[in-house]
C-alpha cells in the first residue's frame, strides 16, 4: 500500500473509533433534567440561529428551586 493510502485508512479507522466508541458519547445537558427549566431561560441570537441563555434575574414564572439549580450548574450563557 502506498503511504497516502495508509494514511487514508488510518484516518478512516480513527473516524470509526470516534463514531462508535461508547465512551465518546455526548451526554445531554444537565439542565434538561431540571423541573420546568424552560420557564427560567431566555433566548439570544447566535449567528443564524437562536440559543437559550440564562437571564440576569429570575423570570416571574420560574420556580425558585429551578432557578437555583440552573444558576449553580453554570451551563448556560448569560443573556
N, C-alpha and C positions, 0 to 999 in steps of 0.2 A: 504494500500500500504506500502511496505517496504521502509525504508529510502533510499537505493540505487536506487530504482525505482523512488521515488520522486525527487531525485537529477538528475536523467537522464531526467525526464520530465521537470524539471526546466531548465536544460541546453538546451534542445531541444527548449523550448519556447524562451529562450534567443537568440538562433541562429536565430529562425524565426523572432524575433523582429528586429535584426540587418539586416537580409536579406531584409525585406520588409518595413522597416521604411524609408520613403522618405527623412527625414532629415539627414539620414546617407549616402546618395548617395555621391559618389565621383565625383567631377567636373573635366572636362578635364583641363589640364594645360593652363594657360592664354596665354602662348607664342604661342599656336596653332592659336590664332586669329591675330597674327602679320603678316603683309604683307611680303611674301617671306622669312619667318623665316628660311627655310631650307638652304638658301644661306649664312646664318650667323653662322651656327653651325658646329662643328666637331664631331668626334666620338672617344671614347676611350673604351678599354676593361674593362668589369666589370664581372669578373667570367667567366661564359660560354657564355656570350652574349656581345654585344656592346651597349654602351649607348651614347646618344648625350651629347655634352658638349659645353661650350662657350669658343672659343679661346681667348688668351690674347689680340690679335689685330684683328680689323675688317677685314674680308676677302675682297678682291678686289671687288667681285661681290655682296657684301652685301650692301643693301641700308643704308645710314647713319641713316635715321629715324628708320628703323627696328632695327639697332644695338643699338641705344639709348634706344629704348623701352626694348629690351632684357636685356641690362645691368642694367637698372633701376628695372626690375622685380626681379632679383636675384633668379630666379627659377632653373637655370641650373648650374651644377657644372663646374668649370673651367677645361679646357683640360690639 
